[in-house]
Amino acid sequence: MKKRVRLIDGLRGFSLIGILIANVLIFQYGMFGKDQMENYQTLASDQASYIWIKIFIEGSFMPIFLFLFGYSMVKLSEKLEGNGKKIKRHLVRRFILLLTFGLLHSFFVWEGDILFSYGLIGLLMIVFVKRKKKTILIWTVTLFSLSTLLGVIGANEQVEKPKNLDSYIQKEYDAYSSGDYWEAYDFRNSGEDPYGYPDFVYLVMLVLMPLVICPIFLFGMYAAKSGWFTYPEEEKRKFSWLAWLFLPMGLGLKSLPYLFPEHFWTESIYTIGAPLLSVGYIFLFAYLYTKGEAVILTLFENVGRLSMTNYLVQSFICTLIFYGYGLGLFGKMGVLNGILLAIVIYLVQVILSHFYLKIWKMGPFEKIMRIGTYMTWRGIPKSKKAQIRLHEKATH
């Protein structure tokens, strides 16, 4: 069991470096500006680095986090059941806490938050906790097939660039590069939409979101119910051939927009390749885990054990580096230097996580999540004996 936990923690730590590299694009160019790089002066090395991020990183590391989220949800449910706890009640509390953290993070720190959407999906996925693994696999394949079909249909629709997008990006640049904290806050929460879609479009997008996000979450649940990663050495052949299956597929589909830029339909195919590459990365890491050096793996594991804390700290650090109330480097550092910065920040987190875990067992945000989930100050479920004693006291 210890091996399985180490591998899952290692995967979490691995996903965080990819998430940070992808997010640095948003931190220094904005949510919409990152896809309109012609508005910024970039070197040839930046342009090559940008394509590298788009193919190898963007959209393929957050799904790993989501896969692990589904995996951990099943393991937590099994732990709760073993302790005689009500599973749904504890999971609802956990996901509401995640929604709360996500809202606070997106309102007061950075709009690129993922915690809120993960909490929302978690609430939806509670209905699958006690389902058989075969049922979960059918739903995984069905939802992924539907999202793929929508992607293919959408390939025939070319989205035109909004007329006011450039002016919006300029406002974004002014607010984040030179504005103080409250100016950045006001812009972030202004609700201004450069695309100007009517409300029903966003309602449809909200309804369709599970088709895109849920398959990888359900796949994580299926993996947990199937006992994957429990004994990695016995599964390395499976990890190897699955990595070789999904990695070329994902990289190939994500490369199409840059190999054939004149064809707008390749953008939709790109979104299909992103989760496939995620799956390839998961199995590649699992395979390397069975071959790799223990010291290197431990570094990933330490970051992964503090994944939520490290994720939120990344936002605090990067906003202070790029926004006007910090160093004000928004849009000025360059893509390649941004990648190097992300690596440096991650290495610092590796070192700090190592020493932190020598003193404490869990991070501050992880502790709050556990306290809220179990409703105990120690952040651990009461044992059956403790529950019996409490019941006896209450009845006397």
FENUR-V648233 format. One record per residue. N is the residue number from 1. RES is the residue in one small letter. OMEGA is omega in whole degrees, 0 to 359 (* if undefined). NEAR is the number of other ideal C-beta (glycine too) atoms within 12 Angstrom. Layout:
n=N res=RES omega=OMEGA near=NEAR
n=N res=RES omega=OMEGA near=NEAR
This chain:
n=1 res=m omega=181 near=15
n=2 res=k omega=180 near=13
n=3 res=k omega=181 near=22
n=4 res=r omega=181 near=27
n=5 res=v omega=180 near=22
n=6 res=r omega=180 near=29
n=7 res=l omega=181 near=39
n=8 res=i omega=176 near=42
n=9 res=d omega=178 near=37
n=10 res=g omega=177 near=38
n=11 res=l omega=177 near=48
n=12 res=r omega=179 near=41
n=13 res=g omega=178 near=40
n=14 res=f omega=182 near=40
n=15 res=s omega=184 near=40
n=16 res=l omega=178 near=44
n=17 res=i omega=177 near=38
n=18 res=g omega=178 near=37
n=19 res=i omega=181 near=46
n=20 res=l omega=180 near=43
n=21 res=i omega=179 near=38
n=22 res=a omega=183 near=39
n=23 res=n omega=180 near=43
n=24 res=v omega=174 near=44
n=25 res=l omega=180 near=44
n=26 res=i omega=180 near=37
n=27 res=f omega=185 near=44
n=28 res=q omega=177 near=43
n=29 res=y omega=178 near=37
n=30 res=g omega=184 near=38
n=31 res=m omega=180 near=28
n=32 res=f omega=182 near=30
n=33 res=g omega=182 near=32
n=34 res=k omega=179 near=30
n=35 res=d omega=178 near=27
n=36 res=q omega=187 near=26
n=37 res=m omega=178 near=26
n=38 res=e omega=177 near=16
n=39 res=n omega=182 near=22
n=40 res=y omega=176 near=30
n=41 res=q omega=182 near=14
n=42 res=t omega=176 near=27
n=43 res=l omega=178 near=16
n=44 res=a omega=179 near=13
n=45 res=s omega=177 near=17
n=46 res=d omega=180 near=27
n=47 res=q omega=177 near=20
n=48 res=a omega=180 near=19
n=49 res=s omega=180 near=30
n=50 res=y omega=179 near=34
n=51 res=i omega=178 near=26
n=52 res=w omega=178 near=24
n=53 res=i omega=182 near=35
n=54 res=k omega=183 near=34
n=55 res=i omega=189 near=28
n=56 res=f omega=190 near=30
n=57 res=i omega=191 near=36
n=58 res=e omega=177 near=33
n=59 res=g omega=184 near=35
n=60 res=s omega=177 near=42
n=61 res=f omega=175 near=39
n=62 res=m omega=176 near=38
n=63 res=p omega=176 near=45
n=64 res=i omega=177 near=46
n=65 res=f omega=181 near=42
n=66 res=l omega=175 near=43
n=67 res=f omega=180 near=45
n=68 res=l omega=177 near=45
n=69 res=f omega=177 near=43
n=70 res=g omega=179 near=42
n=71 res=y omega=182 near=40
n=72 res=s omega=179 near=39
n=73 res=m omega=178 near=44
n=74 res=v omega=181 near=39
n=75 res=k omega=177 near=31
n=76 res=l omega=179 near=34
n=77 res=s omega=179 near=32
n=78 res=e omega=179 near=21
n=79 res=k omega=179 near=24
n=80 res=l omega=180 near=28
n=81 res=e omega=179 near=19
n=82 res=g omega=179 near=14
n=83 res=n omega=178 near=23
n=84 res=g omega=182 near=18
n=85 res=k omega=175 near=27
n=86 res=k omega=189 near=19
n=87 res=i omega=186 near=28
n=88 res=k omega=181 near=23
n=89 res=r omega=181 near=20
n=90 res=h omega=180 near=33
n=91 res=l omega=178 near=38
n=92 res=v omega=178 near=25
n=93 res=r omega=181 near=30
n=94 res=r omega=184 near=39
n=95 res=f omega=175 near=33
n=96 res=i omega=175 near=24
n=97 res=l omega=180 near=32
n=98 res=l omega=176 near=37
n=99 res=l omega=181 near=28
n=100 res=t omega=177 near=23
n=101 res=f omega=180 near=32
n=102 res=g omega=178 near=32
n=103 res=l omega=180 near=21
n=104 res=l omega=180 near=21
n=105 res=h omega=183 near=31
n=106 res=s omega=180 near=25
n=107 res=f omega=191 near=20
n=108 res=f omega=183 near=21
n=109 res=v omega=189 near=31
n=110 res=w omega=186 near=36
n=111 res=e omega=183 near=32
n=112 res=g omega=184 near=34
n=113 res=d omega=175 near=33
n=114 res=i omega=186 near=39
n=115 res=l omega=181 near=38
n=116 res=f omega=181 near=26
n=117 res=s omega=178 near=31
n=118 res=y omega=177 near=39
n=119 res=g omega=179 near=36
n=120 res=l omega=178 near=28
n=121 res=i omega=178 near=40
n=122 res=g omega=178 near=44
n=123 res=l omega=179 near=27
n=124 res=l omega=187 near=29
n=125 res=m omega=179 near=41
n=126 res=i omega=181 near=30
n=127 res=v omega=182 near=22
n=128 res=f omega=187 near=37
n=129 res=v omega=183 near=36
n=130 res=k omega=179 near=21
n=131 res=r omega=177 near=21
n=132 res=k omega=184 near=15
n=133 res=k omega=178 near=24
n=134 res=k omega=178 near=13
n=135 res=t omega=180 near=19
n=136 res=i omega=179 near=33
n=137 res=l omega=179 near=23
n=138 res=i omega=178 near=19
n=139 res=w omega=179 near=29
n=140 res=t omega=182 near=36
n=141 res=v omega=182 near=19
n=142 res=t omega=181 near=19
n=143 res=l omega=179 near=31
n=144 res=f omega=178 near=33
n=145 res=s omega=179 near=17
n=146 res=l omega=180 near=21
n=147 res=s omega=177 near=30
n=148 res=t omega=179 near=27
n=149 res=l omega=178 near=18
n=150 res=l omega=178 near=25
n=151 res=g omega=179 near=29
n=152 res=v omega=178 near=19
n=153 res=i omega=180 near=16
n=154 res=g omega=180 near=25
n=155 res=a omega=180 near=24
n=156 res=n omega=182 near=15
n=157 res=e omega=179 near=14
n=158 res=q omega=180 near=14
n=159 res=v omega=180 near=17
n=160 res=e omega=179 near=10
n=161 res=k omega=180 near=18
n=162 res=p omega=182 near=19
n=163 res=k omega=184 near=11
n=164 res=n omega=182 near=16
n=165 res=l omega=181 near=26
n=166 res=d omega=179 near=19
n=167 res=s omega=177 near=18
n=168 res=y omega=180 near=27
n=169 res=i omega=177 near=32
n=170 res=q omega=176 near=22
n=171 res=k omega=179 near=26
n=172 res=e omega=180 near=39
n=173 res=y omega=181 near=30
n=174 res=d omega=183 near=24
n=175 res=a omega=186 near=33
n=176 res=y omega=183 near=43
n=177 res=s omega=185 near=33
n=178 res=s omega=181 near=23
n=179 res=g omega=175 near=25
n=180 res=d omega=185 near=18
n=181 res=y omega=185 near=19
n=182 res=w omega=174 near=15
n=183 res=e omega=176 near=21
n=184 res=a omega=179 near=35
n=185 res=y omega=181 near=23
n=186 res=d omega=180 near=18
n=187 res=f omega=182 near=30
n=188 res=r omega=184 near=30
n=189 res=n omega=182 near=18
n=190 res=s omega=181 near=17
n=191 res=g omega=180 near=13
n=192 res=e omega=183 near=22
n=193 res=d omega=182 near=17
n=194 res=p omega=180 near=25
n=195 res=y omega=175 near=20
n=196 res=g omega=179 near=16
n=197 res=y omega=174 near=14
n=198 res=p omega=186 near=11
n=199 res=d omega=184 near=12
n=200 res=f omega=178 near=10
n=201 res=v omega=180 near=15
n=202 res=y omega=176 near=16
n=203 res=l omega=178 near=12
n=204 res=v omega=179 near=14
n=205 res=m omega=179 near=19
n=206 res=l omega=179 near=18
n=207 res=v omega=183 near=14
n=208 res=l omega=184 near=21
n=209 res=m omega=179 near=22
n=210 res=p omega=179 near=31
n=211 res=l omega=182 near=32
n=212 res=v omega=189 near=32
n=213 res=i omega=188 near=38
n=214 res=c omega=183 near=39
n=215 res=p omega=182 near=39
n=216 res=i omega=175 near=43
n=217 res=f omega=179 near=47
n=218 res=l omega=178 near=43
n=219 res=f omega=176 near=42
n=220 res=g omega=177 near=45
n=221 res=m omega=178 near=42
n=222 res=y omega=180 near=34
n=223 res=a omega=179 near=40
n=224 res=a omega=180 near=32
n=225 res=k omega=179 near=29
n=226 res=s omega=179 near=21
n=227 res=g omega=178 near=20
n=228 res=w omega=176 near=33
n=229 res=f omega=178 near=39
n=230 res=t omega=177 near=23
n=231 res=y omega=187 near=20
n=232 res=p omega=183 near=33
n=233 res=e omega=180 near=18
n=234 res=e omega=184 near=16
n=235 res=e omega=190 near=26
n=236 res=k omega=177 near=25
n=237 res=r omega=177 near=16
n=238 res=k omega=179 near=24
n=239 res=f omega=183 near=34
n=240 res=s omega=185 near=23
n=241 res=w omega=177 near=17
n=242 res=l omega=176 near=28
n=243 res=a omega=180 near=32
n=244 res=w omega=178 near=19
n=245 res=l omega=189 near=20
n=246 res=f omega=181 near=33
n=247 res=l omega=179 near=30
n=248 res=p omega=180 near=18
n=249 res=m omega=181 near=26
n=250 res=g omega=181 near=38
n=251 res=l omega=180 near=30
n=252 res=g omega=181 near=24
n=253 res=l omega=180 near=35
n=254 res=k omega=180 near=37
n=255 res=s omega=186 near=24
n=256 res=l omega=181 near=28
n=257 res=p omega=182 near=28
n=258 res=y omega=174 near=26
n=259 res=l omega=180 near=17
n=260 res=f omega=185 near=16
n=261 res=p omega=182 near=15
n=262 res=e omega=181 near=12
n=263 res=h omega=183 near=17
n=264 res=f omega=182 near=20
n=265 res=w omega=182 near=24
n=266 res=t omega=179 near=27
n=267 res=e omega=179 near=29
n=268 res=s omega=178 near=29
n=269 res=i omega=179 near=30
n=270 res=y omega=182 near=36
n=271 res=t omega=176 near=34
n=272 res=i omega=182 near=37
n=273 res=g omega=184 near=36
n=274 res=a omega=179 near=45
n=275 res=p omega=178 near=41
n=276 res=l omega=177 near=36
n=277 res=l omega=177 near=39
n=278 res=s omega=180 near=46
n=279 res=v omega=177 near=36
n=280 res=g omega=178 near=36
n=281 res=y omega=180 near=38
n=282 res=i omega=183 near=45
n=283 res=f omega=175 near=37
n=284 res=l omega=179 near=32
n=285 res=f omega=180 near=42
n=286 res=a omega=179 near=44
n=287 res=y omega=179 near=29
n=288 res=l omega=178 near=24
n=289 res=y omega=181 near=36
n=290 res=t omega=183 near=28
n=291 res=k omega=193 near=18
n=292 res=g omega=178 near=23
n=293 res=e omega=184 near=13
n=294 res=a omega=183 near=15
n=295 res=v omega=180 near=12
n=296 res=i omega=180 near=19
n=297 res=l omega=179 near=29
n=298 res=t omega=179 near=23
n=299 res=l omega=176 near=29
n=300 res=f omega=183 near=38
n=301 res=e omega=181 near=34
n=302 res=n omega=177 near=36
n=303 res=v omega=181 near=41
n=304 res=g omega=179 near=41
n=305 res=r omega=178 near=35
n=306 res=l omega=191 near=35
n=307 res=s omega=182 near=41
n=308 res=m omega=178 near=39
n=309 res=t omega=181 near=32
n=310 res=n omega=178 near=39
n=311 res=y omega=181 near=43
n=312 res=l omega=178 near=37
n=313 res=v omega=177 near=30
n=314 res=q omega=179 near=40
n=315 res=s omega=179 near=36
n=316 res=f omega=182 near=24
n=317 res=i omega=186 near=29
n=318 res=c omega=177 near=37
n=319 res=t omega=178 near=35
n=320 res=l omega=178 near=24
n=321 res=i omega=189 near=29
n=322 res=f omega=187 near=41
n=323 res=y omega=186 near=39
n=324 res=g omega=179 near=28
n=325 res=y omega=174 near=23
n=326 res=g omega=180 near=23
n=327 res=l omega=176 near=21
n=328 res=g omega=182 near=24
n=329 res=l omega=180 near=25
n=330 res=f omega=177 near=38
n=331 res=g omega=187 near=35
n=332 res=k omega=188 near=26
n=333 res=m omega=184 near=30
n=334 res=g omega=186 near=28
n=335 res=v omega=182 near=38
n=336 res=l omega=178 near=26
n=337 res=n omega=176 near=23
n=338 res=g omega=177 near=39
n=339 res=i omega=180 near=31
n=340 res=l omega=177 near=20
n=341 res=l omega=180 near=31
n=342 res=a omega=179 near=37
n=343 res=i omega=179 near=20
n=344 res=v omega=179 near=22
n=345 res=i omega=181 near=33
n=346 res=y omega=179 near=36
n=347 res=l omega=176 near=20
n=348 res=v omega=178 near=21
n=349 res=q omega=176 near=37
n=350 res=v omega=181 near=32
n=351 res=i omega=182 near=18
n=352 res=l omega=179 near=24
n=353 res=s omega=180 near=34
n=354 res=h omega=183 near=22
n=355 res=f omega=179 near=14
n=356 res=y omega=184 near=24
n=357 res=l omega=172 near=27
n=358 res=k omega=182 near=12
n=359 res=i omega=182 near=11
n=360 res=w omega=183 near=18
n=361 res=k omega=182 near=17
n=362 res=m omega=180 near=26
n=363 res=g omega=182 near=30
n=364 res=p omega=180 near=20
n=365 res=f omega=175 near=30
n=366 res=e omega=179 near=33
n=367 res=k omega=179 near=24
n=368 res=i omega=179 near=24
n=369 res=m omega=181 near=35
n=370 res=r omega=178 near=27
n=371 res=i omega=180 near=22
n=372 res=g omega=180 near=27
n=373 res=t omega=185 near=35
n=374 res=y omega=181 near=29
n=375 res=m omega=174 near=20
n=376 res=t omega=182 near=21
n=377 res=w omega=180 near=12
n=378 res=r omega=180 near=16
n=379 res=g omega=176 near=23
n=380 res=i omega=181 near=20
n=381 res=p omega=176 near=26
n=382 res=k omega=177 near=22
n=383 res=s omega=180 near=17
n=384 res=k omega=179 near=14
n=385 res=k omega=179 near=12
n=386 res=a omega=179 near=18
n=387 res=q omega=179 near=17
n=388 res=i omega=179 near=14
n=389 res=r omega=179 near=14
n=390 res=l omega=179 near=15
n=391 res=h omega=179 near=14
n=392 res=e omega=178 near=11
n=393 res=k omega=183 near=10
n=394 res=a omega=184 near=9
n=395 res=t omega=180 near=8
n=396 res=h omega=* near=7
